[in-house]
Amino acid sequence: MNDIRNDDTITALAAPINPDKLAELHRRLEAAAQSEGLLDVAYRIVDSPVGRLLLAATPKGLIRVAFANEDHDRVLETLAAKVSPRVLRSPRRLDTAARELDEYFQHQRKTFDLDLDLSLSKGFRQLVQQHLPEISYGQTRSYKEMAEMVGNPKAVRAVGTACATNPLPVVVPCHRVLRTDGTLGGYIGGLDAKTTLLELEKAA
Amino acid sequence: MKQPFESVVTLHSATVLRVCRSLLGVHDADDAWSETFLAAMRAYPDLPDTANVEAWLVTIARRKAIDLHRAAKRNPLPVEELPEAPTALGIPGMDDTDLWRTVGQLPRKQRQAITFRYLAGMSHAEIAAVLGGTVDAARRASADGLKNLRKSYPGASTKGARS
């Protein structure tokens, strides 16, 4: 029983597992999942002047930008439930989005040129979100003006809800919508984040 | 509700790699790990929410290990004879290293049962499903393995080891 007859197995059981090894295997899985068409939702987390942002994309395009105060774990769970449980941290698909956001925060970009997947919103909310990019950089609109812009001037509250549930903040600029009296209204990322974005655009 | 697949990878990555290493040796374990998680990701949406994810992964890992053996035209059954490979021994004195060294000297069935029970935390029923054979046989292999470990692992209690 005590004769050493299978050195390789002993080695296998005894070898501690290096975190670098696990990271390398993870990267292999990302590449294989992508080429096999299994990467339903890829995500990465980037640093920004408004805190850590989670970026998630389907093969169609960017589907979610989330602030840290939304709880990234919860956001990923929601994506798993609503889109697909095949959610993998896979930075490469988000390279372009991350670069464009970086340029935006460096005052080097005023519009985003990204494929968007708007499937998390439906109906009127999605309609409002589709029109939000028409408010150009550095400009603001009131919720009321926004309601007029989408052809439904009475739907001021519904515009507010559409902005509050925007799955793609920053990229789809709901931060450019304010109250009629010029006060901030609400913001998914918190009012500090809204102020930071508005000041950033003013300073450019 | 199903967790994002990334959580499955984070939670079970190291265990699956250990199981692959115990079935195939360090050399081929990476390929088995990759194939295991790729197959798991493909099937994940259909996995029942109540399933034991780790046991499911270990089952896939074992199947992938057998496939890799066949592909390499080695023995159809893994582990009995392993090819010689350059050693990649861990740092001496690391936690558990000595214990696993002793585990590595157990007969195949016992070693696999111990690996699945204590590395992968599987029940005897789950081990039986993976190894084939009855639940009793799995329980016996695991018990015999433990008994042998108590005999040969320095410092372990030998109480109740003899029947």
Interface residues (C-beta under 8 A of the other chain):
Chain A: M1 N2 D3 I4 R5 N6 D7 D8 T9 I10 T11 A12 L13 A14 A15 P16 I17 K21 L22 L25 H26 R28 L29 A32 A33 E36 L38 V41 Y43 L76 E77 L79 A80 A81 S84 P85 R86 V87 L88 R89
Chain B: M1 K2 Q3 P4 F5 E6 S7 V9 S13 A14 L17 R18 R21 S22 L24 G25 V26 H27 A29 D30 W33 S34 F37 L38 M41 R42 Y44 P45 V79 L82 P83 E84 A85 T87 A88 L89 G90 I91 M94 T97 D98 W100 R101 V103 G104 Q105 R111 T115 N148 K151 S152
